[in-house]
Amino acid sequence: MSFSYSSIGLGLGFAQVIENGNIAGSVIGVLAVSVANKLWLTFQALRDIAFAYPYALILLEIQDNVKSPPAENSITKRVSAIAMVVTAIFYLGCGCFGYAAFGNDTPGNLLTGFRFYEPYWLISFANPCILIYMLGGYQVNLHYFTSKLSLF
């Protein structure tokens, strides 16, 4: 599901950049702000990136729970590392095309920026995908926290 709505956001961002004919963002970021404010915005962006990728919370637990022979264990760790790199590149592309499409006015939820974009059905399809993804993510993260609470 995450791949579905993220692909829709990536495609719509790419289409918006093509339609505009230029990139709305800039390489240096927000203009006309102080250095302290720009540093603060940079740390906020790093915080958003860190909390947007929930797989990092359960990665160590997954690798710890693999109780198989060393050959299979190393394959699992290698596959997990490859999956993380591919996922990071994909979501980096989503963020870059979202910033290129909207510039400094990029919304927190990328799909809300396309509300006046022509394929309404595409955005209407992406919203239930987000709901289904969140329901599954809720159960996975709830399991993680209840296992940590049971230690007390």
OpenMM code with the backbone's topology and positions (N, CA, C; nanometers):
from openmm import Vec3, app, unit

residues = "MET SER PHE SER TYR SER SER ILE GLY LEU GLY LEU GLY PHE ALA GLN VAL ILE GLU ASN GLY ASN ILE ALA GLY SER VAL ILE GLY VAL LEU ALA VAL SER VAL ALA ASN LYS LEU TRP LEU THR PHE GLN ALA LEU ARG ASP ILE ALA PHE ALA TYR PRO TYR ALA LEU ILE LEU LEU GLU ILE GLN ASP ASN VAL LYS SER PRO PRO ALA GLU ASN SER ILE THR LYS ARG VAL SER ALA ILE ALA MET VAL VAL THR ALA ILE PHE TYR LEU GLY CYS GLY CYS PHE GLY TYR ALA ALA PHE GLY ASN ASP THR PRO GLY ASN LEU LEU THR GLY PHE ARG PHE TYR GLU PRO TYR TRP LEU ILE SER PHE ALA ASN PRO CYS ILE LEU ILE TYR MET LEU GLY GLY TYR GLN VAL ASN LEU HIS TYR PHE THR SER LYS LEU SER LEU PHE".split()
positions = [
    Vec3(0.0814, -0.1189, 0.0000),
    Vec3(0.0000, 0.0000, 0.0000),
    Vec3(0.0865, 0.1264, 0.0000),
    Vec3(0.1910, 0.1224, 0.0798),
    Vec3(0.2798, 0.2380, 0.0845),
    Vec3(0.3401, 0.2656, -0.0523),
    Vec3(0.3766, 0.1583, -0.1201),
    Vec3(0.4326, 0.1736, -0.2544),
    Vec3(0.3290, 0.2324, -0.3493),
    Vec3(0.2006, 0.1978, -0.3304),
    Vec3(0.0945, 0.2485, -0.4181),
    Vec3(0.0796, 0.3996, -0.4056),
    Vec3(0.0546, 0.4479, -0.2835),
    Vec3(0.0310, 0.5914, -0.2712),
    Vec3(0.1581, 0.6728, -0.2893),
    Vec3(0.2726, 0.6141, -0.2566),
    Vec3(0.3976, 0.6864, -0.2807),
    Vec3(0.4279, 0.6961, -0.4295),
    Vec3(0.3967, 0.5905, -0.5040),
    Vec3(0.4148, 0.5953, -0.6497),
    Vec3(0.3226, 0.6981, -0.7125),
    Vec3(0.2011, 0.7081, -0.6605),
    Vec3(0.1079, 0.8087, -0.7108),
    Vec3(0.1630, 0.9481, -0.6829),
    Vec3(0.2117, 0.9718, -0.5613),
    Vec3(0.2715, 1.1015, -0.5289),
    Vec3(0.3933, 1.1322, -0.6131),
    Vec3(0.4775, 1.0314, -0.6354),
    Vec3(0.5964, 1.0488, -0.7194),
    Vec3(0.5571, 1.0829, -0.8622),
    Vec3(0.4605, 1.0090, -0.9161),
    Vec3(0.4157, 1.0343, -1.0531),
    Vec3(0.3500, 1.1701, -1.0686),
    Vec3(0.2658, 1.2087, -0.9720),
    Vec3(0.2006, 1.3396, -0.9798),
    Vec3(0.3009, 1.4530, -0.9625),
    Vec3(0.4006, 1.4334, -0.8769),
    Vec3(0.5057, 1.5348, -0.8628),
    Vec3(0.5842, 1.5513, -0.9915),
    Vec3(0.6180, 1.4390, -1.0544),
    Vec3(0.6895, 1.4425, -1.1821),
    Vec3(0.6043, 1.5109, -1.2888),
    Vec3(0.4746, 1.4774, -1.2932),
    Vec3(0.3851, 1.5396, -1.3913),
    Vec3(0.3708, 1.6895, -1.3661),
    Vec3(0.3667, 1.7299, -1.2399),
    Vec3(0.3551, 1.8722, -1.2063),
    Vec3(0.4793, 1.9487, -1.2504),
    Vec3(0.5966, 1.8892, -1.2325),
    Vec3(0.7205, 1.9540, -1.2766),
    Vec3(0.7211, 1.9676, -1.4284),
    Vec3(0.6790, 1.8625, -1.4984),
    Vec3(0.6727, 1.8672, -1.6450),
    Vec3(0.5717, 1.9723, -1.6899),
    Vec3(0.4558, 1.9774, -1.6237),
    Vec3(0.3520, 2.0736, -1.6609),
    Vec3(0.3967, 2.2177, -1.6366),
    Vec3(0.4629, 2.2420, -1.5227),
    Vec3(0.5102, 2.3776, -1.4924),
    Vec3(0.6232, 2.4197, -1.5847),
    Vec3(0.7025, 2.3242, -1.6272),
    Vec3(0.8155, 2.3558, -1.7137),
    Vec3(0.9384, 2.4033, -1.6389),
    Vec3(0.9299, 2.4109, -1.5070),
    Vec3(1.0461, 2.4493, -1.4265),
    Vec3(1.0354, 2.3866, -1.2880),
    Vec3(1.1443, 2.3970, -1.2134),
    Vec3(1.1479, 2.3426, -1.0779),
    Vec3(1.1135, 2.4546, -0.9808),
    Vec3(1.0124, 2.4304, -0.8961),
    Vec3(0.9650, 2.5353, -0.8058),
    Vec3(1.0605, 2.5598, -0.6896),
    Vec3(1.1345, 2.4600, -0.6474),
    Vec3(1.2262, 2.4742, -0.5352),
    Vec3(1.3599, 2.5296, -0.5780),
    Vec3(1.4460, 2.5494, -0.4806),
    Vec3(1.5805, 2.5974, -0.5097),
    Vec3(1.6817, 2.5100, -0.4359),
    Vec3(1.8044, 2.5148, -0.4798),
    Vec3(1.9086, 2.4331, -0.4182),
    Vec3(1.9433, 2.4846, -0.2789),
    Vec3(1.9351, 2.6147, -0.2580),
    Vec3(1.9743, 2.6729, -0.1295),
    Vec3(1.8602, 2.6765, -0.0287),
    Vec3(1.7399, 2.6327, -0.0671),
    Vec3(1.6287, 2.6239, 0.0264),
    Vec3(1.5514, 2.7533, 0.0388),
    Vec3(1.5004, 2.7785, 0.1589),
    Vec3(1.4163, 2.8942, 0.1855),
    Vec3(1.4991, 3.0211, 0.1752),
    Vec3(1.4494, 3.1157, 0.0989),
    Vec3(1.5200, 3.2424, 0.0810),
    Vec3(1.4775, 3.3442, 0.1864),
    Vec3(1.5595, 3.4423, 0.2086),
    Vec3(1.5312, 3.5581, 0.2939),
    Vec3(1.5016, 3.5201, 0.4391),
    Vec3(1.5755, 3.4254, 0.4936),
    Vec3(1.5648, 3.3953, 0.6358),
    Vec3(1.7042, 3.4016, 0.6962),
    Vec3(1.7084, 3.4158, 0.8270),
    Vec3(1.8379, 3.4236, 0.8940),
    Vec3(1.9059, 3.2864, 0.8960),
    Vec3(2.0331, 3.2870, 0.9278),
    Vec3(2.1091, 3.1620, 0.9347),
    Vec3(2.0538, 3.0727, 1.0457),
    Vec3(2.0186, 3.1327, 1.1588),
    Vec3(1.9645, 3.0544, 1.2703),
    Vec3(1.8314, 2.9904, 1.2320),
    Vec3(1.7461, 3.0653, 1.1627),
    Vec3(1.6177, 3.0110, 1.1202),
    Vec3(1.6366, 2.8992, 1.0181),
    Vec3(1.7319, 2.9162, 0.9264),
    Vec3(1.7590, 2.8125, 0.8276),
    Vec3(1.8131, 2.6868, 0.8954),
    Vec3(1.8973, 2.7037, 0.9975),
    Vec3(1.9493, 2.5895, 1.0719),
    Vec3(1.8363, 2.5180, 1.1458),
    Vec3(1.7461, 2.5958, 1.2036),
    Vec3(1.6309, 2.5380, 1.2728),
    Vec3(1.5441, 2.4582, 1.1759),
    Vec3(1.5182, 2.5128, 1.0572),
    Vec3(1.4394, 2.4418, 0.9566),
    Vec3(1.5103, 2.3148, 0.9091),
    Vec3(1.6429, 2.3179, 0.9024),
    Vec3(1.7191, 2.1991, 0.8633),
    Vec3(1.7037, 2.0893, 0.9670),
    Vec3(1.7116, 2.1240, 1.0948),
    Vec3(1.6944, 2.0242, 1.1997),
    Vec3(1.5512, 1.9706, 1.2027),
    Vec3(1.4532, 2.0554, 1.1734),
    Vec3(1.3158, 2.0074, 1.1646),
    Vec3(1.3006, 1.9081, 1.0497),
    Vec3(1.3653, 1.9353, 0.9379),
    Vec3(1.3593, 1.8439, 0.8236),
    Vec3(1.4249, 1.7105, 0.8574),
    Vec3(1.5385, 1.7141, 0.9266),
    Vec3(1.6043, 1.5896, 0.9667),
    Vec3(1.5176, 1.5100, 1.0638),
    Vec3(1.4484, 1.5786, 1.1522),
    Vec3(1.3561, 1.5114, 1.2439),
    Vec3(1.2427, 1.4445, 1.1668),
    Vec3(1.1875, 1.5149, 1.0694),
    Vec3(1.0796, 1.4576, 0.9890),
    Vec3(1.1264, 1.3350, 0.9118),
    Vec3(1.2472, 1.3411, 0.8595),
    Vec3(1.3008, 1.2265, 0.7858),
    Vec3(1.3208, 1.1081, 0.8801),
    Vec3(1.3727, 1.1335, 0.9986),
    Vec3(1.3991, 1.0246, 1.0933),
    Vec3(1.2707, 0.9561, 1.1379),
    Vec3(1.1644, 1.0312, 1.1608),
    Vec3(1.0403, 0.9721, 1.2088),
    Vec3(0.9493, 0.9244, 1.0971),
    Vec3(0.9816, 0.9543, 0.9732),
    Vec3(0.8984, 0.9103, 0.8618),
    Vec3(0.9292, 0.7681, 0.8192),
    Vec3(1.0355, 0.7115, 0.8680),
    Vec3(1.0768, 0.5782, 0.8248),
    Vec3(1.0697, 0.4825, 0.9430),
    Vec3(0.9531, 0.4227, 0.9706),
    Vec3(0.9350, 0.3432, 1.0921),
    Vec3(1.0060, 0.2086, 1.0906),
    Vec3(1.0569, 0.1659, 0.9768),
    Vec3(1.1232, 0.0355, 0.9700),
    Vec3(1.2477, 0.0318, 1.0578),
    Vec3(1.3104, 0.1446, 1.0771),
    Vec3(1.4318, 0.1492, 1.1590),
    Vec3(1.4035, 0.1089, 1.3036),
    Vec3(1.2802, 0.1299, 1.3506),
    Vec3(1.2457, 0.0923, 1.4876),
    Vec3(1.2478, -0.0587, 1.5081),
    Vec3(1.2073, -0.1332, 1.4068),
    Vec3(1.1946, -0.2773, 1.4247),
    Vec3(1.3046, -0.3566, 1.3549),
    Vec3(1.3961, -0.2890, 1.2862),
    Vec3(1.5013, -0.3593, 1.2125),
    Vec3(1.5887, -0.4438, 1.3045),
    Vec3(1.6337, -0.3871, 1.4147),
    Vec3(1.7202, -0.4618, 1.5059),
    Vec3(1.6472, -0.5799, 1.5684),
    Vec3(1.5197, -0.5610, 1.5982),
    Vec3(1.4423, -0.6712, 1.6548),
    Vec3(1.4239, -0.7830, 1.5522),
    Vec3(1.4028, -0.7474, 1.4270),
    Vec3(1.3901, -0.8485, 1.3218),
    Vec3(1.5201, -0.9261, 1.3081),
    Vec3(1.6305, -0.8546, 1.3034),
    Vec3(1.7587, -0.9224, 1.2880),
    Vec3(1.7944, -1.0054, 1.4114),
    Vec3(1.7505, -0.9630, 1.5278),
    Vec3(1.7780, -1.0379, 1.6495),
    Vec3(1.6938, -1.1652, 1.6571),
    Vec3(1.5720, -1.1600, 1.6029),
    Vec3(1.4822, -1.2745, 1.6100),
    Vec3(1.5153, -1.3836, 1.5092),
    Vec3(1.6001, -1.3560, 1.4137),
    Vec3(1.6364, -1.4569, 1.3149),
    Vec3(1.7336, -1.5540, 1.3813),
    Vec3(1.6828, -1.6701, 1.4175),
    Vec3(1.7642, -1.7724, 1.4837),
    Vec3(1.7872, -1.8875, 1.3860),
    Vec3(1.8614, -1.8615, 1.2835),
    Vec3(1.8878, -1.9626, 1.1820),
    Vec3(2.0381, -1.9810, 1.1676),
    Vec3(2.0792, -2.0775, 1.0858),
    Vec3(2.2235, -2.0953, 1.0637),
    Vec3(2.2880, -1.9671, 1.0112),
    Vec3(2.4169, -1.9507, 1.0334),
    Vec3(2.4846, -1.8261, 0.9954),
    Vec3(2.4693, -1.7886, 0.8479),
    Vec3(2.4639, -1.8859, 0.7586),
    Vec3(2.4501, -1.8529, 0.6162),
    Vec3(2.3163, -1.7858, 0.5886),
    Vec3(2.2073, -1.8398, 0.6439),
    Vec3(2.0754, -1.7806, 0.6239),
    Vec3(2.0641, -1.6469, 0.6961),
    Vec3(2.1266, -1.6362, 0.8104),
    Vec3(2.1235, -1.5118, 0.8865),
    Vec3(2.1926, -1.3995, 0.8097),
    Vec3(2.3059, -1.4292, 0.7469),
    Vec3(2.3757, -1.3256, 0.6704),
    Vec3(2.2969, -1.2869, 0.5462),
    Vec3(2.2268, -1.3836, 0.4860),
    Vec3(2.1427, -1.3515, 0.3699),
    Vec3(2.0290, -1.2595, 0.4126),
    Vec3(1.9676, -1.2881, 0.5268),
    Vec3(1.8588, -1.2040, 0.5766),
    Vec3(1.9074, -1.0623, 0.6035),
    Vec3(2.0239, -1.0492, 0.6641),
    Vec3(2.0775, -0.9157, 0.6913),
    Vec3(2.1095, -0.8418, 0.5617),
    Vec3(2.1624, -0.9131, 0.4621),
    Vec3(2.1955, -0.8494, 0.3344),
    Vec3(2.0681, -0.8053, 0.2618),
    Vec3(1.9656, -0.8909, 0.2628),
    Vec3(1.8389, -0.8552, 0.1986),
    Vec3(1.7747, -0.7361, 0.2697),
    Vec3(1.7814, -0.7322, 0.4017),
    Vec3(1.7274, -0.6175, 0.4761),
    Vec3(1.8012, -0.4895, 0.4404),
    Vec3(1.9326, -0.4968, 0.4280),
    Vec3(2.0110, -0.3778, 0.3913),
    Vec3(1.9766, -0.3312, 0.2503),
    Vec3(1.9630, -0.4237, 0.1568),
    Vec3(1.9263, -0.3866, 0.0193),
    Vec3(1.7873, -0.3246, 0.0167),
    Vec3(1.6935, -0.3834, 0.0920),
    Vec3(1.5579, -0.3287, 0.0971),
    Vec3(1.5572, -0.1879, 0.1542),
    Vec3(1.6386, -0.1627, 0.2566),
    Vec3(1.6444, -0.0284, 0.3142),
    Vec3(1.7015, 0.0725, 0.2153),
    Vec3(1.8035, 0.0332, 0.1399),
    Vec3(1.8635, 0.1247, 0.0418),
    Vec3(1.7645, 0.1557, -0.0699),
    Vec3(1.6970, 0.0533, -0.1218),
    Vec3(1.5994, 0.0750, -0.2292),
    Vec3(1.4845, 0.1624, -0.1801),
    Vec3(1.4363, 0.1360, -0.0595),
    Vec3(1.3281, 0.2162, -0.0029),
    Vec3(1.3718, 0.3608, 0.0184),
    Vec3(1.4912, 0.3810, 0.0685),
    Vec3(1.5414, 0.5175, 0.0903),
    Vec3(1.5538, 0.5929, -0.0413),
    Vec3(1.6035, 0.5274, -0.1454),
    Vec3(1.6156, 0.5936, -0.2761),
    Vec3(1.4780, 0.6287, -0.3312),
    Vec3(1.3823, 0.5369, -0.3169),
    Vec3(1.2468, 0.5622, -0.3666),
    Vec3(1.1832, 0.6807, -0.2947),
    Vec3(1.1898, 0.6820, -0.1611),
    Vec3(1.1284, 0.7917, -0.0861),
    Vec3(1.2046, 0.9230, -0.1029),
    Vec3(1.3334, 0.9155, -0.1260),
    Vec3(1.4092, 1.0364, -0.1568),
    Vec3(1.3608, 1.0958, -0.2887),
    Vec3(1.3319, 1.0099, -0.3852),
    Vec3(1.2748, 1.0567, -0.5116),
    Vec3(1.1390, 1.1211, -0.4915),
    Vec3(1.0559, 1.0631, -0.4038),
    Vec3(0.9253, 1.1228, -0.3738),
    Vec3(0.9419, 1.2620, -0.3141),
    Vec3(1.0332, 1.2749, -0.2199),
    Vec3(1.0563, 1.4048, -0.1572),
    Vec3(1.1134, 1.5068, -0.2536),
    Vec3(1.2066, 1.4642, -0.3373),
    Vec3(1.2684, 1.5576, -0.4327),
    Vec3(1.1690, 1.6053, -0.5369),
    Vec3(1.0865, 1.5135, -0.5902),
    Vec3(0.9873, 1.5563, -0.6887),
    Vec3(0.8766, 1.6385, -0.6244),
    Vec3(0.8428, 1.6092, -0.4981),
    Vec3(0.7454, 1.6925, -0.4288),
    Vec3(0.7974, 1.8336, -0.4087),
    Vec3(0.9246, 1.8468, -0.3718),
    Vec3(0.9839, 1.9796, -0.3546),
    Vec3(1.0003, 2.0496, -0.4888),
    Vec3(1.0341, 1.9732, -0.5923),
    Vec3(1.0478, 2.0331, -0.7251),
    Vec3(0.9131, 2.0805, -0.7779),
    Vec3(0.8051, 2.0130, -0.7401),
    Vec3(0.6723, 2.0511, -0.7879),
    Vec3(0.6174, 2.1719, -0.7135),
    Vec3(0.6380, 2.1800, -0.5813),
    Vec3(0.5747, 2.2844, -0.5008),
    Vec3(0.6720, 2.3845, -0.4402),
    Vec3(0.7988, 2.3553, -0.4380),
    Vec3(0.8966, 2.4474, -0.3808),
    Vec3(0.8804, 2.4591, -0.2309),
    Vec3(0.8938, 2.5798, -0.1803),
    Vec3(0.8843, 2.6037, -0.0361),
    Vec3(0.7423, 2.5903, 0.0169),
    Vec3(0.6431, 2.5817, -0.0726),
    Vec3(0.5039, 2.5658, -0.0319),
    Vec3(0.4604, 2.4195, -0.0323),
    Vec3(0.5544, 2.3280, -0.0234),
    Vec3(0.5226, 2.1857, -0.0232),
    Vec3(0.4407, 2.1523, 0.1010),
    Vec3(0.3242, 2.0880, 0.0836),
    Vec3(0.2425, 2.0534, 0.2006),
    Vec3(0.3032, 1.9369, 0.2774),
    Vec3(0.2639, 1.9219, 0.4021),
    Vec3(0.3120, 1.8099, 0.4819),
    Vec3(0.2678, 1.6764, 0.4249),
    Vec3(0.1454, 1.6689, 0.3763),
    Vec3(0.0947, 1.5514, 0.3055),
    Vec3(0.0992, 1.5854, 0.1575),
    Vec3(0.1881, 1.5227, 0.0855),
    Vec3(0.2129, 1.5575, -0.0544),
    Vec3(0.0876, 1.5464, -0.1396),
    Vec3(0.0007, 1.4503, -0.1100),
    Vec3(-0.1186, 1.4311, -0.1927),
    Vec3(-0.2179, 1.5460, -0.1788),
    Vec3(-0.2150, 1.6199, -0.0674),
    Vec3(-0.3079, 1.7319, -0.0530),
    Vec3(-0.2697, 1.8486, -0.1430),
    Vec3(-0.1487, 1.8531, -0.1893),
    Vec3(-0.1072, 1.9593, -0.2805),
    Vec3(-0.1633, 1.9426, -0.4198),
    Vec3(-0.2079, 1.8219, -0.4530),
    Vec3(-0.2613, 1.7939, -0.5860),
    Vec3(-0.4132, 1.7963, -0.5879),
    Vec3(-0.4775, 1.8635, -0.4943),
    Vec3(-0.6231, 1.8556, -0.4865),
    Vec3(-0.6931, 1.9153, -0.6071),
    Vec3(-0.6293, 2.0027, -0.6813),
    Vec3(-0.6928, 2.0585, -0.8004),
    Vec3(-0.6337, 1.9996, -0.9278),
    Vec3(-0.5650, 1.8889, -0.9125),
    Vec3(-0.5039, 1.8234, -1.0269),
    Vec3(-0.6087, 1.7359, -1.0939),
    Vec3(-0.5989, 1.7195, -1.2232),
    Vec3(-0.7030, 1.6570, -1.3032),
    Vec3(-0.7425, 1.5151, -1.2617),
    Vec3(-0.6529, 1.4203, -1.2453),
    Vec3(-0.7023, 1.2845, -1.2152),
    Vec3(-0.7461, 1.2709, -1.0693),
    Vec3(-0.8687, 1.3187, -1.0394),
    Vec3(-0.9187, 1.3126, -0.9022),
    Vec3(-0.9285, 1.1685, -0.8530),
    Vec3(-0.9602, 1.0765, -0.9437),
    Vec3(-0.9762, 0.9364, -0.9056),
    Vec3(-0.8448, 0.8784, -0.8535),
    Vec3(-0.7336, 0.9292, -0.9052),
    Vec3(-0.6039, 0.8783, -0.8625),
    Vec3(-0.5762, 0.9160, -0.7168),
    Vec3(-0.6094, 1.0383, -0.6825),
    Vec3(-0.5913, 1.0829, -0.5438),
    Vec3(-0.6943, 1.0150, -0.4533),
    Vec3(-0.8164, 0.9933, -0.5060),
    Vec3(-0.9179, 0.9215, -0.4291),
    Vec3(-0.8783, 0.7763, -0.4053),
    Vec3(-0.8011, 0.7182, -0.4948),
    Vec3(-0.7502, 0.5824, -0.4751),
    Vec3(-0.6356, 0.5818, -0.3739),
    Vec3(-0.5540, 0.6856, -0.3748),
    Vec3(-0.4374, 0.6902, -0.2864),
    Vec3(-0.4780, 0.7047, -0.1399),
    Vec3(-0.5858, 0.7766, -0.1119),
    Vec3(-0.6259, 0.7981, 0.0273),
    Vec3(-0.6674, 0.6690, 0.0984),
    Vec3(-0.7486, 0.5788, 0.0379),
    Vec3(-0.7732, 0.4496, 0.1048),
    Vec3(-0.6468, 0.3643, 0.1187),
    Vec3(-0.5537, 0.3784, 0.0252),
    Vec3(-0.4264, 0.3060, 0.0383),
    Vec3(-0.3530, 0.3509, 0.1643),
    Vec3(-0.3570, 0.4802, 0.1928),
    Vec3(-0.2941, 0.5319, 0.3146),
    Vec3(-0.3638, 0.4752, 0.4380),
    Vec3(-0.4973, 0.4700, 0.4345),
    Vec3(-0.5727, 0.4170, 0.5479),
    Vec3(-0.5384, 0.2705, 0.5734),
    Vec3(-0.5345, 0.1895, 0.4696),
    Vec3(-0.5017, 0.0475, 0.4851),
    Vec3(-0.3591, 0.0312, 0.5378),
    Vec3(-0.2680, 0.1118, 0.4867),
    Vec3(-0.1290, 0.1064, 0.5332),
    Vec3(-0.1197, 0.1428, 0.6812),
    Vec3(-0.1930, 0.2461, 0.7222),
    Vec3(-0.1876, 0.2893, 0.8618),
    Vec3(-0.2488, 0.1858, 0.9554),
    Vec3(-0.3539, 0.1168, 0.9117),
    Vec3(-0.4128, 0.0128, 0.9965),
    Vec3(-0.3136, -0.1006, 1.0207),
    Vec3(-0.2436, -0.1420, 0.9164),
    Vec3(-0.1415, -0.2456, 0.9329),
    Vec3(-0.0236, -0.1966, 1.0145),
    Vec3(0.0184, -0.0742, 0.9904),
    Vec3(0.1302, -0.0168, 1.0651),
    Vec3(0.0978, 0.0005, 1.2120),
    Vec3(-0.0288, 0.0306, 1.2417),
    Vec3(-0.0709, 0.0449, 1.3807),
    Vec3(-0.0517, -0.0864, 1.4555),
    Vec3(-0.0923, -0.1964, 1.3932),
    Vec3(-0.0792, -0.3266, 1.4583),
    Vec3(0.0674, -0.3653, 1.4776),
    Vec3(0.1502, -0.3401, 1.3777),
    Vec3(0.2921, -0.3751, 1.3879),
    Vec3(0.3593, -0.2932, 1.4974),
    Vec3(0.3358, -0.1633, 1.4982),
    Vec3(0.3984, -0.0778, 1.5995),
    Vec3(0.3414, -0.1031, 1.7385),
    Vec3(0.2144, -0.1383, 1.7468),
    Vec3(0.1561, -0.1712, 1.8762),
    Vec3(0.2223, -0.2962, 1.9338),
    Vec3(0.2523, -0.3927, 1.8496),
    Vec3(0.3224, -0.5137, 1.8946),
    Vec3(0.4604, -0.4784, 1.9497),
    Vec3(0.5300, -0.3888, 1.8829),
    Vec3(0.6635, -0.3476, 1.9286),
    Vec3(0.6560, -0.2838, 2.0673),
    Vec3(0.5609, -0.1913, 2.0860),
    Vec3(0.5521, -0.1216, 2.2139),
    Vec3(0.5006, -0.2126, 2.3258),
    Vec3(0.4078, -0.3022, 2.2958),
    Vec3(0.3604, -0.3923, 2.4009),
    Vec3(0.4686, -0.4912, 2.4421),
    Vec3(0.5537, -0.5315, 2.3486),
    Vec3(0.6641, -0.6204, 2.3868),
    Vec3(0.7639, -0.5471, 2.4762),
    Vec3(0.7836, -0.4180, 2.4530),
    Vec3(0.8736, -0.3407, 2.5389),
    Vec3(0.8105, -0.3136, 2.6754),
    Vec3(0.6780, -0.2933, 2.6792),
    Vec3(0.6107, -0.2698, 2.8066),
    Vec3(0.6070, -0.3956, 2.8926),
    Vec3(0.6068, -0.5124, 2.8289),
    Vec3(0.6012, -0.6364, 2.9064),
    Vec3(0.7306, -0.6621, 2.9833),
    Vec3(0.8367, -0.5899, 2.9500),
    Vec3(0.9629, -0.6058, 3.0220),
    Vec3(0.9576, -0.5452, 3.1619),
    Vec3(0.8619, -0.4536, 3.1842),
    Vec3(0.8549, -0.3863, 3.3138),
    Vec3(0.7826, -0.4679, 3.4141),
] * unit.nanometer
topology = app.Topology()
chain = topology.addChain("A")
for resn in residues:
    res = topology.addResidue(resn, chain)
    for name in ("N", "CA", "C"):
        topology.addAtom(name, app.Element.getBySymbol(name[0]), res)
